[in-house]
Amino acid sequence: MFPSQGLFRSVFFQPYNDQGSAKVINSAKNSKHFVQRLDLEKILETHRGCVNSVNWNDSGSLLLTAGDDKHIVITNPFSYKVLVDYKTKHKTNIFCAKFLPTADNRIISCGADGSVLNLDLERPEETEWNFFTCHCSQCYKLETIPDEPNIYLSCSEDGTVRQYDLRTGVKCTKQRCNNHEFIDCGKPVSTIAINPVKPYQLAIATIDSMVRIVDRRKIMKKDLIQNIVPEFSFTVPHLNHRAYRITSLAYSPDGKDMLASYSYEEIYLFSLSKDSCTTAVANDFLENAPIPPPYRRIRLRGDWADTGPLSRPSTDNLATSRIQSQIMARMSALLINVFNTPAVHNAFMQNWSPNYSPPVSASLRRTISTIEPPGELYEVDVPNDDDIEEFDSDYSDSSDDNIEESSSNSRFQKNENKSKTNKKPPVFDDFIALQPIKAQYKGHRNSRTLIKEATFWGNDFIMSGSDCGHVFVWDRYTCEIVMLLMADNHVVNCIQPHPSRLLLATSGVDHNVKLWSPISIDQMFIQSFATELVERNKLMMEQSKDTVTVSPYLIARMLTYFNQLRHAGSSSSTNTNNEA
């Protein structure tokens, strides 16, 4: 495999090819000269919350963004004019929003409450409640089919991949509905991807670090087949000491390679060639389930101190008061000890649907429901003043102002009910050869969010966001870092190259979208800074591997719970003494 042909050759032969300027633009994207001159072109201040989704329409004439403010915004990327700013009926923050192919007025979106919206902007009042509520947990990703405006897919923490055909129905309000279930993977699905060259190939990433590519044409409904044999399957065998969630999947432009970004790990490029000589099979990895290490640190949800360009590895010599240090140390020791108990540990590893032992009280169950599992951080929003009201009204009826807390409790109740039902066994036949690893891209940091993307820039470069607030660009073949863009004050999540032009859209925790193009006169890449940043990210990624993120409510609830136990113990001792 060799890099694409040079820009000069494409320009020289342009009068003799039948592709117009497309070949020249593709060659320009594959030029290191242009990549290292990418610079900030425009900041689009279009949202009032974190921007979790960025998507271009087919022609690249429109940019669709969505996020925590539940708004869908469509912008002209060349005039920077906002064309549509529509507040959806989503109850929680939006994770993904996309144009349906060939139809710029039709939008699909999904959110943390698991609902999937099918909206027609030409008929907003008629379609604003066109929700599919089949998922019973967070819905992370939507995938469309090239040139097919009526069919799309979704994946969720509830372990299902669902396929919707708008020709048979535009909404479904049933709870835990199986009408649109495409595959029940038996374990949470973090992301999916459709091959742009072979749209029948669907890639599915589950939380066991495994990616399986299936042929959608061979999947039959109503249990007519017992197992689905994947076309391809891959994981990273040397990561067998723990399961790593995959936050992003991307096919190469020619559909022959697969790019996977692993949380708390690196980005890997896998070959989809049937000629691989590997002997290991996927089932060898799955039979020896990894045992996660104990937690050693806690982090409050909404604490972004370890993110952004100014973040540094933590040390023992923090400039905090002695009393504060002692209090936090004792509280951390208490919580970590609780988290490492079997009951609570099972609560993390079983997808928020633990089988609690009888001694665990109902109040502690509610407490555990506010814990964020490691590597599954639901951190795409910044807490606001309403959070205080949520705690005060924890045991009262939920309202629109308390949607974050009520949705968390709702997810807990739904998953607890689901755990009582008979779960179908996994449908995949994993006795197939693992695909070989072609390349590994190091240096970025992926540990704080679930939606961090990695993708291709042209054919010759790989791009990814990072918790250090930078966009990393690697040479696809040498795996060397060739460019860094400081794109967010905290975390860069979304990386979306324009479908044809030298234009890049990024977003993250900042409440804006940034557009980048090669407008810099001078080369912007500094190797010494890149080396320093890579070392810093390596240390901070290692520190965060055994960190558990907790809600602020958890500390208050946990302290209340143990205080009640202490008073109950004191009361029983007093009664015993009185009886004596």
C-alpha positions as CSV (number, residue, x, y, z in Angstrom):
1,M,0.0,0.0,0.0
2,F,1.4,3.4,-1.0
3,P,0.2,7.0,-0.5
4,S,-2.1,8.5,-3.1
5,Q,-0.7,10.2,-6.2
6,G,0.6,13.7,-5.7
7,L,-1.3,17.0,-6.1
8,F,1.0,18.2,-9.0
9,R,0.2,15.1,-11.0
10,S,-3.5,15.6,-10.5
11,V,-3.4,19.2,-11.5
12,F,-1.2,18.5,-14.6
13,F,-3.6,15.8,-15.9
14,Q,-6.8,17.5,-14.9
15,P,-7.7,18.5,-18.5
16,Y,-7.5,14.9,-19.5
17,N,-9.6,13.2,-16.9
18,D,-13.4,13.0,-16.7
19,Q,-13.8,13.6,-12.9
20,G,-13.7,17.4,-13.1
21,S,-12.1,18.9,-10.0
22,A,-12.8,15.9,-7.7
23,K,-9.5,14.3,-8.3
24,V,-7.6,17.5,-7.7
25,I,-9.5,18.1,-4.4
26,N,-8.8,14.5,-3.3
27,S,-5.2,14.9,-4.0
28,A,-5.2,18.2,-2.1
29,K,-6.6,16.4,1.0
30,N,-3.8,13.9,0.7
31,S,-1.2,16.6,0.6
32,K,0.8,17.0,3.8
33,H,1.5,20.6,2.7
34,F,-2.1,21.5,3.1
35,V,-2.7,19.5,6.2
36,Q,0.0,21.4,8.1
37,R,-1.5,24.7,7.1
38,L,-4.9,24.0,8.5
39,D,-6.0,27.0,10.6
40,L,-9.1,28.3,12.3
41,E,-11.4,29.8,9.7
42,K,-14.6,30.6,11.7
43,I,-16.2,29.9,15.1
44,L,-19.9,29.3,14.8
45,E,-21.6,30.4,18.1
46,T,-24.8,28.5,17.4
47,H,-25.5,26.5,20.6
48,R,-26.0,27.1,24.3
49,G,-24.5,23.8,25.4
50,C,-22.0,21.2,24.5
51,V,-22.2,20.2,20.8
52,N,-22.3,16.4,20.5
53,S,-23.0,15.9,16.8
54,V,-21.8,17.4,13.6
55,N,-23.0,16.2,10.1
56,W,-22.7,17.4,6.5
57,N,-25.4,16.9,3.9
58,D,-24.5,14.9,0.8
59,S,-23.3,17.9,-1.2
60,G,-21.6,19.6,1.7
61,S,-23.7,22.8,1.3
62,L,-25.2,22.5,4.8
63,L,-23.9,21.7,8.2
64,L,-26.1,20.1,10.8
65,T,-25.2,20.4,14.5
66,A,-27.0,19.3,17.8
67,G,-26.1,18.9,21.4
68,D,-27.1,19.5,25.1
69,D,-29.4,22.4,24.4
70,K,-31.7,19.9,22.4
71,H,-31.6,22.3,19.4
72,I,-31.0,21.2,15.8
73,V,-29.1,23.9,14.0
74,I,-28.4,24.0,10.2
75,T,-25.8,26.5,9.0
76,N,-24.4,27.5,5.6
77,P,-20.7,26.7,6.1
78,F,-19.6,29.3,3.5
79,S,-21.7,32.4,4.5
80,Y,-21.8,31.2,8.2
81,K,-25.5,32.1,8.2
82,V,-27.9,30.1,10.5
83,L,-30.7,28.7,8.3
84,V,-32.6,26.7,10.9
85,D,-32.5,26.8,14.7
86,Y,-35.2,24.3,15.8
87,K,-35.7,23.2,19.4
88,T,-36.7,19.5,19.4
89,K,-39.0,17.7,21.8
90,H,-36.1,15.5,23.0
91,K,-36.3,15.3,26.8
92,T,-32.5,15.0,27.2
93,N,-29.4,16.0,25.4
94,I,-28.9,14.9,21.8
95,F,-26.1,12.5,21.0
96,C,-26.4,12.2,17.2
97,A,-28.3,14.0,14.5
98,K,-28.0,13.5,10.7
99,F,-29.5,14.4,7.4
100,L,-31.3,11.6,5.6
101,P,-29.6,11.0,2.3
102,T,-31.0,13.0,-0.7
103,A,-33.4,14.9,1.6
104,D,-32.0,18.0,3.2
105,N,-35.3,18.8,5.0
106,R,-35.5,15.4,6.7
107,I,-33.5,15.0,10.0
108,I,-33.1,12.1,12.4
109,S,-31.7,12.5,15.9
110,C,-31.3,10.4,19.1
111,G,-30.7,11.2,22.7
112,A,-29.7,10.1,26.1
113,D,-33.2,9.0,26.8
114,G,-33.1,6.4,24.0
115,S,-35.7,8.1,21.8
116,V,-35.1,8.5,18.1
117,L,-36.7,11.4,16.3
118,N,-37.8,11.5,12.6
119,L,-38.3,15.2,11.7
120,D,-39.4,16.9,8.5
121,L,-38.4,20.6,8.7
122,E,-40.9,21.4,6.0
123,R,-43.7,20.0,8.2
124,P,-42.3,20.6,11.8
125,E,-45.6,20.8,13.6
126,E,-46.8,17.6,12.0
127,T,-43.6,15.6,12.7
128,E,-42.2,17.1,15.9
129,W,-43.6,14.1,17.9
130,N,-42.4,11.4,15.4
131,F,-40.4,9.5,18.0
132,F,-39.4,5.9,18.0
133,T,-39.2,5.0,21.7
134,C,-38.2,1.3,21.3
135,H,-34.8,1.6,23.0
136,C,-34.9,1.4,26.8
137,S,-31.5,3.0,27.3
138,Q,-29.1,5.6,25.8
139,C,-29.0,5.7,22.0
140,Y,-25.5,6.8,20.9
141,K,-25.3,6.6,17.1
142,L,-27.5,6.7,14.0
143,E,-26.4,5.4,10.6
144,T,-27.9,6.1,7.3
145,I,-27.7,4.1,4.0
146,P,-26.1,5.9,1.0
147,D,-28.8,7.0,-1.4
148,E,-31.6,5.6,0.7
149,P,-33.7,8.3,2.4
150,N,-36.2,5.9,4.1
151,I,-34.0,3.4,6.1
152,Y,-31.6,4.1,8.9
153,L,-30.2,2.3,12.0
154,S,-29.6,3.0,15.6
155,C,-27.6,1.4,18.4
156,S,-28.0,1.6,22.2
157,E,-26.8,0.7,25.6
158,D,-29.7,-1.8,25.8
159,G,-27.7,-4.1,23.5
160,T,-29.9,-3.8,20.4
161,V,-29.3,-2.5,16.9
162,R,-32.6,-1.3,15.4
163,Q,-33.5,-0.6,11.8
164,Y,-36.3,1.8,10.8
165,D,-38.2,1.9,7.5
166,L,-40.1,5.1,7.2
167,R,-42.2,3.6,4.5
168,T,-43.9,1.3,7.0
169,G,-44.2,3.8,9.9
170,V,-42.9,7.2,10.9
171,K,-43.1,6.6,14.7
172,C,-43.6,4.1,17.5
173,T,-44.5,4.9,21.1
174,K,-44.5,1.4,22.4
175,Q,-42.1,0.7,25.3
176,R,-39.5,-2.1,24.8
177,C,-40.9,-2.7,21.4
178,N,-39.4,-5.5,19.2
179,N,-40.9,-4.4,15.9
180,H,-37.8,-2.6,14.7
181,E,-35.2,-4.8,16.4
182,F,-32.5,-5.8,13.9
183,I,-30.0,-7.5,16.1
184,D,-30.0,-8.2,19.9
185,C,-26.3,-8.4,20.6
186,G,-26.8,-9.4,24.3
187,K,-24.5,-6.6,25.5
188,P,-24.4,-2.8,25.1
189,V,-23.5,-1.5,21.7
190,S,-21.4,1.6,21.7
191,T,-21.3,2.5,18.0
192,I,-22.0,1.3,14.5
193,A,-20.9,2.1,10.9
194,I,-22.0,1.4,7.4
195,N,-19.5,0.6,4.6
196,P,-19.8,3.5,2.0
197,V,-18.7,1.2,-0.8
198,K,-20.7,-1.9,0.3
199,P,-23.8,-0.5,2.2
200,Y,-24.9,-4.0,3.1
201,Q,-21.9,-4.3,5.5
202,L,-22.7,-3.1,9.0
203,A,-20.0,-2.8,11.6
204,I,-21.1,-3.3,15.3
205,A,-18.9,-2.4,18.3
206,T,-19.9,-3.9,21.7
207,I,-18.4,-3.2,25.1
208,D,-16.4,-6.5,25.1
209,S,-13.8,-4.7,22.8
210,M,-15.1,-6.7,19.9
211,V,-16.1,-5.3,16.4
212,R,-18.1,-7.5,14.2
213,I,-19.0,-6.8,10.6
214,V,-22.2,-8.5,9.4
215,D,-24.0,-8.7,6.1
216,R,-27.4,-7.0,6.6
217,R,-28.9,-9.0,3.7
218,K,-28.3,-12.3,5.6
219,I,-30.0,-11.2,8.8
220,M,-33.4,-12.9,9.1
221,K,-36.2,-12.0,11.5
222,K,-38.4,-14.0,13.8
223,D,-35.6,-16.3,15.0
224,L,-35.4,-18.2,11.7
225,I,-31.7,-18.5,12.3
226,Q,-29.9,-19.2,15.5
227,N,-26.6,-17.5,14.9
228,I,-25.2,-14.7,12.8
229,V,-21.8,-15.5,11.3
230,P,-19.9,-12.2,11.0
231,E,-18.2,-11.4,7.7
232,F,-15.2,-10.1,9.7
233,S,-14.3,-9.8,13.4
234,F,-11.5,-8.0,15.1
235,T,-10.3,-6.8,18.5
236,V,-6.9,-6.0,20.1
237,P,-5.7,-9.3,21.6
238,H,-3.0,-7.8,23.7
239,L,-5.6,-5.8,25.6
240,N,-6.9,-8.9,27.3
241,H,-6.5,-7.6,30.8
242,R,-9.7,-5.5,30.6
243,A,-12.5,-4.6,28.2
244,Y,-12.1,-1.3,26.3
245,R,-15.2,0.4,25.0
246,I,-15.0,1.6,21.4
247,T,-16.2,5.1,20.9
248,S,-15.9,5.4,17.1
249,L,-15.8,3.2,13.9
250,A,-15.0,4.5,10.5
251,Y,-14.5,2.7,7.1
252,S,-11.7,3.9,4.8
253,P,-12.9,5.6,1.7
254,D,-12.4,2.5,-0.3
255,G,-14.1,0.3,2.2
256,K,-11.2,-2.0,2.7
257,D,-10.0,-1.0,6.2
258,M,-11.7,-0.2,9.5
259,L,-10.6,2.4,11.9
260,A,-11.5,1.9,15.6
261,S,-10.9,4.3,18.5
262,Y,-10.7,2.6,21.9
263,S,-11.5,4.4,25.1
264,Y,-8.5,4.5,27.5
265,E,-6.4,3.2,24.6
266,E,-5.2,4.0,21.1
267,I,-6.7,4.0,17.6
268,Y,-6.3,0.9,15.5
269,L,-6.6,0.3,11.8
270,F,-7.7,-3.2,10.8
271,S,-7.6,-4.9,7.5
272,L,-10.8,-6.3,5.9
273,S,-9.0,-8.7,3.6
274,K,-10.0,-12.3,3.5
275,D,-6.4,-13.2,2.8
276,S,-5.3,-12.8,6.4
277,C,-3.1,-15.6,7.8
278,T,-4.2,-15.2,11.5
279,T,-5.1,-18.3,13.4
280,A,-6.7,-16.8,16.5
281,V,-10.5,-16.7,16.6
282,A,-12.7,-14.2,18.3
283,N,-14.1,-16.8,20.7
284,D,-10.6,-17.3,22.1
285,F,-10.7,-13.7,23.4
286,L,-14.3,-13.8,24.6
287,E,-13.9,-17.0,26.6
288,N,-11.3,-15.5,28.9
289,A,-13.2,-12.5,30.0
290,P,-11.0,-9.8,31.4
291,I,-11.2,-8.9,35.1
292,P,-11.0,-5.1,35.6
293,P,-8.5,-3.7,38.1
294,P,-9.9,-2.1,41.3
295,Y,-10.7,1.6,41.3
296,R,-8.1,3.9,42.8
297,R,-9.5,7.4,42.2
298,I,-12.8,9.1,42.0
299,R,-13.9,12.1,39.9
300,L,-16.9,14.2,40.3
301,R,-19.2,14.3,37.2
302,G,-18.8,17.7,35.5
303,D,-15.2,18.1,36.7
304,W,-13.2,18.9,33.6
305,A,-10.0,19.8,35.4
306,D,-8.0,17.0,33.7
307,T,-9.0,18.1,30.2
308,G,-8.0,20.9,27.8
309,P,-4.7,22.3,26.7
310,L,-3.7,23.5,30.2
311,S,-4.3,20.1,31.9
312,R,-1.4,18.4,33.5
313,P,-0.8,15.0,35.2
314,S,-1.8,15.0,38.8
315,T,0.8,15.0,41.6
316,D,0.7,14.5,45.3
317,N,1.8,18.1,45.9
318,L,-1.5,19.8,45.1
319,A,-2.0,23.3,46.3
320,T,-4.9,22.5,48.6
321,S,-5.5,23.2,52.2
322,R,-4.5,20.6,54.8
323,I,-8.1,20.2,56.0
324,Q,-9.5,19.9,52.5
325,S,-6.9,17.3,51.5
326,Q,-7.7,15.2,54.6
327,I,-11.4,15.4,54.0
328,M,-11.1,14.4,50.3
329,A,-8.6,11.7,51.1
330,R,-10.9,10.1,53.7
331,M,-14.0,10.4,51.4
332,S,-12.1,9.0,48.5
333,A,-10.9,6.0,50.6
334,L,-14.4,5.4,51.8
335,L,-16.0,5.6,48.3
336,I,-13.3,3.6,46.6
337,N,-13.6,0.9,49.2
338,V,-17.4,0.7,48.6
339,F,-17.0,0.7,44.8
340,N,-14.6,-2.2,45.0
341,T,-17.1,-4.4,46.9
342,P,-18.6,-7.2,44.7
343,A,-22.2,-5.9,44.8
344,V,-21.3,-2.4,43.6
345,H,-18.6,-3.7,41.2
346,N,-21.3,-5.9,39.6
347,A,-23.5,-2.9,39.3
348,F,-20.9,-1.2,37.1
349,M,-20.1,-4.2,34.9
350,Q,-23.6,-5.3,34.2
351,N,-24.8,-2.3,32.4
352,W,-26.6,-0.5,35.2
353,S,-28.8,-3.6,35.8
354,P,-27.2,-5.3,38.7
355,N,-28.4,-8.4,40.5
356,Y,-28.3,-7.0,44.0
357,S,-27.7,-9.2,47.0
358,P,-30.5,-9.1,49.6
359,P,-28.5,-7.1,52.2
360,V,-28.2,-4.1,49.9
361,S,-31.0,-1.7,50.8
362,A,-33.2,0.2,48.4
363,S,-31.6,3.5,49.3
364,L,-28.2,2.2,48.4
365,R,-29.6,0.9,45.1
366,R,-30.7,4.5,44.3
367,T,-27.2,5.6,45.3
368,I,-25.5,3.1,43.0
369,S,-27.7,4.3,40.1
370,T,-25.9,7.7,40.1
371,I,-22.5,6.1,39.6
372,E,-20.9,6.3,36.2
373,P,-19.2,3.1,35.1
374,P,-15.5,3.2,34.1
375,G,-14.9,3.7,30.5
376,E,-18.6,4.5,30.0
377,L,-18.6,8.1,31.0
378,Y,-21.9,9.9,30.4
379,E,-20.2,13.3,30.4
380,V,-21.5,15.4,27.6
381,D,-23.1,18.0,29.6
382,V,-22.1,20.6,32.2
383,P,-24.2,20.7,35.4
384,N,-26.2,23.9,35.9
385,D,-28.1,25.5,38.7
386,D,-31.0,23.1,38.2
387,D,-28.8,20.3,39.6
388,I,-29.4,21.7,43.2
389,E,-33.1,21.5,42.7
390,E,-32.8,17.9,41.4
391,F,-31.2,16.8,44.7
392,D,-33.9,18.5,46.8
393,S,-36.6,16.8,44.8
394,D,-35.0,13.5,44.5
395,Y,-37.9,11.6,46.0
396,S,-40.6,13.7,44.5
397,D,-42.3,13.6,41.2
398,S,-40.0,14.5,38.3
399,S,-40.6,17.5,36.1
400,D,-39.1,19.1,33.0
401,D,-36.7,21.1,35.3
402,N,-35.3,17.8,36.7
403,I,-34.9,15.9,33.5
404,E,-31.3,14.8,34.1
405,E,-32.0,13.2,37.5
406,S,-35.4,11.7,36.4
407,S,-33.9,10.2,33.3
408,S,-31.1,8.6,35.3
409,N,-33.7,7.1,37.7
410,S,-35.8,6.1,34.8
411,R,-32.9,4.3,33.1
412,F,-32.2,2.5,36.4
413,Q,-35.8,1.3,36.8
414,K,-36.1,0.2,33.1
415,N,-32.8,-1.7,33.2
416,E,-33.7,-3.3,36.6
417,N,-37.1,-4.5,35.1
418,K,-35.3,-5.7,32.0
419,S,-32.9,-7.8,34.0
420,K,-35.8,-9.7,35.4
421,T,-36.8,-10.9,31.9
422,N,-35.2,-13.8,30.1
423,K,-32.4,-12.3,28.0
424,K,-31.7,-14.0,24.7
425,P,-28.1,-15.4,24.4
426,P,-25.8,-13.6,22.0
427,V,-26.6,-14.3,18.4
428,F,-23.0,-14.1,17.0
429,D,-21.0,-17.1,15.9
430,D,-17.6,-16.0,17.0
431,F,-15.5,-18.9,15.7
432,I,-14.1,-16.9,12.9
433,A,-10.5,-15.6,12.4
434,L,-9.6,-12.2,13.9
435,Q,-8.6,-9.6,11.3
436,P,-5.0,-8.4,11.5
437,I,-4.0,-5.0,12.9
438,K,-2.5,-2.9,10.1
439,A,-1.6,0.2,12.1
440,Q,-1.7,1.8,15.6
441,Y,-2.0,5.6,16.1
442,K,-0.7,6.9,19.4
443,G,-0.5,10.2,21.3
444,H,-4.1,11.4,21.8
445,R,-6.2,10.8,25.0
446,N,-9.6,9.2,24.9
447,S,-11.0,8.6,28.4
448,R,-13.7,11.2,29.3
449,T,-16.5,10.9,26.7
450,L,-18.4,8.3,24.9
451,I,-18.7,10.0,21.5
452,K,-15.1,10.8,20.6
453,E,-14.7,10.3,16.9
454,A,-11.8,9.2,14.7
455,T,-12.0,9.4,10.9
456,F,-10.1,9.7,7.6
457,W,-9.0,12.9,6.0
458,G,-8.8,11.9,2.4
459,N,-7.0,8.6,1.9
460,D,-3.7,9.3,3.5
461,F,-4.4,10.9,6.9
462,I,-6.2,9.9,10.2
463,M,-7.9,12.5,12.5
464,S,-9.2,12.2,16.0
465,G,-10.3,14.4,18.9
466,S,-8.6,14.3,22.3
467,D,-9.3,15.1,26.0
468,C,-6.4,17.6,25.8
469,G,-8.5,19.8,23.6
470,H,-6.5,19.1,20.4
471,V,-7.3,17.5,17.0
472,F,-4.6,15.0,16.2
473,V,-3.6,14.2,12.6
474,W,-1.5,11.1,11.7
475,D,0.0,9.9,8.5
476,R,-2.0,6.8,7.7
477,Y,1.0,4.8,6.6
478,T,3.9,5.9,8.8
479,C,1.6,6.5,11.9
480,E,3.5,9.7,12.6
481,I,1.7,12.8,14.0
482,V,1.9,15.4,11.3
483,M,-0.5,18.1,12.7
484,L,-2.2,19.4,15.9
485,L,-5.1,21.8,16.1
486,M,-6.1,23.4,19.4
487,A,-9.8,23.1,18.9
488,D,-11.5,23.1,22.4
489,N,-10.9,24.4,25.9
490,H,-11.7,20.9,27.3
491,V,-12.5,18.0,25.0
492,V,-12.8,17.6,21.2
493,N,-15.4,15.0,20.4
494,C,-16.6,15.5,16.8
495,I,-14.4,15.5,13.7
496,Q,-16.2,15.8,10.4
497,P,-14.3,16.6,7.2
498,H,-16.3,18.2,4.4
499,P,-17.3,15.5,1.8
500,S,-15.4,17.2,-1.0
501,R,-13.7,20.4,0.0
502,L,-10.7,21.2,2.2
503,L,-12.9,22.1,5.1
504,L,-13.1,20.5,8.6
505,A,-15.8,20.9,11.3
506,T,-15.0,20.2,14.9
507,S,-17.0,20.4,18.2
508,G,-16.8,19.3,21.8
509,V,-17.5,20.6,25.3
510,D,-17.2,24.2,24.1
511,H,-20.6,25.7,23.2
512,N,-19.6,26.3,19.5
513,V,-18.6,24.7,16.3
514,K,-15.2,25.5,14.6
515,L,-14.4,25.4,10.9
516,W,-10.8,24.8,9.7
517,S,-9.2,25.2,6.3
518,P,-5.6,25.5,5.0
519,I,-5.5,29.3,5.1
520,S,-2.3,29.6,7.1
521,I,0.7,31.0,5.1
522,D,3.2,29.3,7.3
523,Q,3.5,25.7,8.5
524,M,1.6,25.4,11.8
525,F,3.1,22.1,13.1
526,I,5.8,22.1,15.8
527,Q,7.3,18.7,16.4
528,S,8.8,19.5,19.9
529,F,5.3,20.6,21.2
530,A,3.8,17.4,19.8
531,T,6.3,15.2,21.6
532,E,5.7,17.0,24.9
533,L,1.9,16.7,24.4
534,V,2.1,13.0,23.6
535,E,4.1,12.3,26.8
536,R,1.7,14.3,28.9
537,N,-1.4,12.5,27.4
538,K,0.3,9.1,28.0
539,L,0.7,9.9,31.7
540,M,-2.8,11.3,32.1
541,M,-4.4,8.4,30.3
542,E,-2.6,5.9,32.6
543,Q,-3.8,7.9,35.7
544,S,-7.4,7.9,34.5
545,K,-7.7,4.2,33.7
546,D,-8.7,3.2,37.2
547,T,-10.8,6.3,37.9
548,V,-14.6,6.1,38.5
549,T,-16.8,9.1,37.8
550,V,-19.5,9.8,40.3
551,S,-22.4,12.2,40.5
552,P,-22.2,14.9,43.2
553,Y,-25.5,13.5,44.6
554,L,-23.7,10.2,45.2
555,I,-21.4,11.7,47.9
556,A,-24.3,13.2,49.7
557,R,-26.4,10.1,49.4
558,M,-23.6,7.8,50.4
559,L,-22.7,9.9,53.5
560,T,-26.4,10.0,54.4
561,Y,-26.6,6.2,54.0
562,F,-23.6,5.5,56.3
563,N,-24.8,8.1,58.8
564,Q,-28.1,6.2,59.0
565,L,-26.2,2.9,59.5
566,R,-24.2,4.5,62.3
567,H,-27.3,5.9,64.0
568,A,-29.0,2.5,63.6
569,G,-26.0,0.8,65.2
570,S,-26.0,3.3,68.1
571,S,-29.7,2.9,68.7
572,S,-29.4,-0.9,68.8
573,S,-26.5,-0.7,71.2
574,T,-28.5,1.7,73.5
575,N,-31.5,-0.6,73.4
576,T,-29.4,-3.6,74.3
577,N,-27.8,-1.8,77.2
578,N,-31.2,-0.6,78.5
579,E,-32.6,-4.1,78.3
580,A,-29.6,-5.4,80.2
